[in-house]
Amino acid sequence: MTTTPNRWLIAVAGIFMQVALGAVYAWSVFRIPLTKVHGWSISQVTLVFQVTIFIVGFAAFAGGLWMRRSGPRPVAFAAAVLYGGGTALAGTANSLTPLYLAYGLVAGTGLGLGYIIPIATLVKWFPDKRGMITGLAVAGFGSGALVTAPVANSLISSVGVGRTFEILGCAYFVIVFLCAFWMRNPPAGYAPAGYRAQSGRTAARSKHDFSLRQALGTWQWYALWMTLFLNTTAGIAIISQASPMAQEISGVSAATAAGLVGLISIANGSGRFLWAWLSDAIGRRAVFLIMFLLQSAAFFLLASVHEFAVLSLLACLILLCYGGGFGTMPAFAADYFGSGQIAPIYGMMLTAWGFAAAFGPTLVASVREATGRYQGAMRWLALATLLSAALPLLLRPPKEPQAS
């Protein structure tokens, strides 16, 4: 007789995996050291991060399809090898092309494969706590930089930027590989003891599971994609430049700026859980409307501040909303399309993350290099997020799926 494993241990492993993967959000700590050591421009170093996140979205979709055939564990093992190995190889790169290939392509593929695993796995183990558990899983990813930023900053100071990549890559491999052993799907028909679907909660959800093809045949899938893209563009622009932006605008040291990376990591992780929890009470559309309006106000104020404390507060507000997008969107997609094939449906939707990474950081870096200041980019983002607030007002649930 096979014993069903403790689902909370699987949840803990999934969260630890996401924390290791979420270390990618500490990238801004590497920006100044890489420009100083190799003489690369801001845009060239920022492009490494953009390539990585662009690849993540497509790899997450591929991971969702692979999980449907093979289950989560083989995908998790592959994620450990690619993410850890790619990060370590980045430490040996002395020119941009090897860096783009190692960190952007190889590590980015590992990130994407790994990201979708806890989300798609835990939602099956926790049908009674779907919003809470997916919020916790993606909160782990958003909090990754909280640990990594100060560690990376200390390592860079003591052993150099190249060696830091190698050490972190080995650590990522070990953590993700060990967590992979816990990743498994529940038995067919699994339900926790005493679980009953509550009609009040399910009334607003789709009564049918859309296939990927059926979901892509609705305008709502593309509207959700655009909502995620716009929300992600705003936050990822801050993530990519947080450390150098804080040093330039408020004149703080690199160590203090690394502390800001940790603070926005807390906001990113907290927002993933808090906004998802709030969306159960007030609805997903209302949450995205509020987040867009808050971000617009924060970017407008960022264009004129110089004090580190105020800059940190506004950056944290933006990242709270950024994280909220990733925490709320899986439930939003499941509400509209069902949870049966959420791995490929939401995996494909995560390509919005990749395209946002190609747009948001480019806008900030380009305006910074053209004007010598970050303030102009903040005004553009204030306008973009204000206009984005119209999109959630237009969203409506799709009609029942047609046979495919």
N, C-alpha and C positions, 0 to 999 in steps of 0.2 A: 504494500500500500504506500503510495507516494504522499509525503507530508507537504502540505501547502506552506511555503515559506512565510515568514512574518513580513507583511507588506510594508511596515514602517521601516524595517531595515533596508528594504529595496528603495524606499523613499530617501533615506539618509544617504545611501550610496549615490543615488541620482543627483542629490543636491551637491555632494562633494565633487562629483564629476563636473557639474555645471560651474562650480567655483573655479576649478582648474581651467576649464575652457574660457571662462569669463576674464581670465588674466589678460586677454587681448585688449581689454579696455584700458590697460595701463600703458598703451603705446606712446602717449604723449611724453612720458618720462624719457623715452629713447630719442626723441626728436632732436634736442639740442646736442647731446653727446654724439650722435651720428653726423650731424652737420659739422661739428668741430673736428672730429677725427678724420672724416673722409672729404670734407669740403663740399658736401652735397647741399642743394638748396632746400628751402622749406617745402616747396611743392614736390620735389623729388622724394623726400623722406615721407611726406604725407601720403604720397601715392602708394607706398608700401602698405599702409593701413587700409587704404581704399581698395586695393587689389584683394587684400585678405578678406574683407567683409563682402566684397562683390562675389568672390568665390563661395563664401559661406552659404549664401542664399541658394545657389544652384546645387551645392553639395547636400544641403538639408533636404531638398526635393529628392535627390538621388538616394539619400539615406532612408527617406520615407518609403520609397518603392522597394528598396532592398530589405527593409524591416518586414514589409508585407510578405515577402517570400521566405526569409530566413530567420526572422525573429531579431531581437535587439542585440544579443550578445556578440555575434560575429561583426556586426557594424561597429560596436563599441571597441572591440579589439583593433579593428582597422583605424578607428579614430585615434586611439592611443599612439599607434605607430606613426601615423602621418603627422599628427599635431606635435607630438614630442620631437620626432625626428626632424621635421621642418624647422621648428624653432631652434634646435641645436645647430642645424646646418646654417641657419642665418648668421650664427656667430663666426663662421668661417668666411663669410662673403666680404670681399674687398672692393667690389664694384656693384653697381645697382642691379644689373641683370640677374646675377646669382641671388641677390637679396630678394628681388621680386619673385623669383622661382621658388626659393626655399621657404620664406615666410608667407608670401602672398599665395602661391599656388599650392604647395605641399601642406603647410600648416593650415592654410585656409580650408582646404578640402577636409582635413581632419576635424577642424572646428565644426564645419557644417554637418558632417556625418554624426558627430557627437551631440550636437545641440538638439536635434530632433528626438533623440533616444529617450531621455527622461520624460519629456512632454507626452509623447505618444504611448510610452509604457505605463507611466503612473496614472494616466487618466483611465486606464483599464482596471488598475488595481483599486482605484478610489471612485467608483461610480457615485458614492454617497457624499463625496467631498471634492467634486471635480474642479470647481473654481479655486478652492483653497490649495489643492495639491499642485495644480499647474502654476499658480501664483508663487508658491514656494520654490518650485523647480526653476523657474526663470529668474526668481529673486537671487538664487545661488549664482547664476551666470552674471547678473548685474553687479554682484558684490565681489566678483573676482579681483578687480583692481584694488580693492581695499587692502588685501594682503600683499598683492604683487607690487604695487607702486612703491611702498617704502623699502621692501626687500630689494627690488631691482635698483632703486636709487642708491642704496647702500653698497650693493655689489658692484655697480658701475664705478663708484668712487674707489673701491678697493682692488678690483681685479680687471676693470675695463669693460667696455660695452660688449665686445665680442665674446669674452669669456662668460659674461652674464647671460647671454642668449643660450650658450651651451649648458650652463648649470640649470637654468629654468627649463630648458627643453627636456633634460633628464627627469626633472621633478614632475613635469606634466605627464610624461610617459608613464611613470610609476603610478601616479594617482589615478589616471583614467584607466589604465590596465587593470588595477586592482578593483576599481569600481565596476568594471565590465563583468566580472564574475557574478555580480548580483543582478544583472539586467536580464530579466526573463518576462515572458507574458504569463498572465494567470491562466489557470485551466479553463477550458471552454465552459461558458455559462457561469463563470465565477461571480459571486456576490458575497460581500461581507455579512457576517452573522447579524440578523435582525434588520437587514437593509430592505427598504421598500421605496420604490420610486414615488415621490410626492407629486400629486397632480398639479398643485399650485406652482411648483417649480418647472414642471415640464410643459405647462401650457404655452409658454413663450418659445419653446424649442421646436425644431422640425420633428415631425413624427416619422420622417423617412430619412434614411442615409443616402445622400447623394454619392454617386461615383465621381471620380475626378473629372471625367468627361462631362457629366451632367452639371457639375458645379461651374466648370469653365464655359458652359452654355448660358449662364445667367449674367446679367449686368451687375448683380450684387457682388459677385466674386471680384470683379474688376474695381468696383467702388471700394470694397474693403482693402484691396491691394493698394489703391491710391491713398486711402486713409492712413494705412501703415507707412507707406512711402513718405508722405508729408510729415507725419509725426516723427519718424526716424531721422529724416533729413535735419530737422532742427537740433535734436539732441546729439547726433553723431558729429555735427559741426563743432560743438563744444568739446566733446570727448577727444577729438583729434588734435585740438590745440590748447587744451586746458592748462597744461604746465607752462609752455612758453607764453601764452596769453596772460596768465597771472603774473609772471615775472616782468613782462613788458608794461602792462597797464598799471600794476600796483607796486612794482619795484621790489618784490619779495625775492628771497633766495630760492635756489633750485629745490632745497630740502622742504621749504615751506610750500612751494608750488606742488611738490609731490604729495604733501598733505592734502591739498585741494583735490588732487586726483582720488585720494582715498575718500574724501568727503562726498564727492559726486558719485563715487561708487556706492556709498551707503544710500544716497538718494535714489540712484538707479535701481538698486536691489529692493529698497523699501517701496518704491513706486509700483514695482511689478506686483507686489502682493496687495498693497493698500488700495490702488485703483481697481484691481480685479475684484477685491472684496466689495468695494463701494458699488461697482457695476451690477452686482447681484441685487442691490437695493434700489438703485435709481435708473438702471438700464445702461447698456453699452453706448448707445448713441449720446446720451447725456454726458457720460464720462468723457468721450472724445471731444465734445463741444467745449466743455469746461477746460480740458487740457490745452486745446488750441488757443483759447482766449488768454489763459494764464501765461502761456509761452510768449504770446505776442507782447503782452505787457512787460514781461521779464526782459525780452530782447530789446525793447524800446528803452528801458532803463539802463541796460548794459552799455548802450551806446554813449553814456555820459558819466559813468562812475569811474572812480580811481581808487577808492578804499578797498583793501583786500577783503575785509569782512562783508561789505555790501556785495562785491563781486562774487564772493563765495556763496552768499545767500541766494542770489539770482541764478547762479549756475546750478545750484542744488535744486531749485524750483524747476528749472528746465529739465534736469535729469530725472526728477521725480516723475514728470510727465512723459519723458522718453521711456523710462522703465514701465510706466503705466500702459503704454501702447503695446508692449510685448506681453504684459501680464493679462491685458483684457482681450487682445485680438484672438487668442486660441479659443476662448469661450464664445466670442462673437461669431467666429467661423463655425464652431460646433452648433451654436444656436440656429444658424441659417442652413447648415448643410448636414447636420447630424454628426455623430462621433465615430461611426463605423469605419470611415476611410479618412479620418482627420489627418493621419500622417502624410499621405501624398497631397491632400488638398491644402493643408496649412504649410507643408513643406514647399510647395510651389509658390504659395503666397509670400514666403520669406525671401523670394527673389527681390521683393520691394526693398528689403534691407540692403541687399547688394547694390541696387541702383541708387539708393539714398547715400550709400558710402561713396559712390562715384560723383555725387553732386554736392552734398553738404560741405565736406572738407575742401573740395576744389574751390567752391565759392569763397570760403573764408581765407584760404591760403592765397588765392589769386588777388582778392581785394587787399589783403595785407601786403603783398609784394608790390602791388600797383600804387598804393597810397602810403605805405609805411605805417599804417594803423589798422586796428581791428574794428574800429567803430562803424565804418561804412557797412561792413558785412552784417553787423548786428542790426542795422536799420533795415537791410534787405530781408533778413530773417523775420523781423517783427512784422513786416508787411505780408510775407508769405504765410505765416501762421495765422494772421488775422483773416486772410482770404480763405484759408483752409477750413475755418470754422463753419463754412456753409455746407461742407460735404456731409458731415453726419446728420444734418437736418434733412437730407434728401434720401437717406437710406431707408429701405423697407424690406421685410422678409421676402425671399423668392417664392414663386409658386411651386407646387409639388413637382418633383422631377418627372420628366418624360422618360419612357423606356429607352435605354441606349443599346 
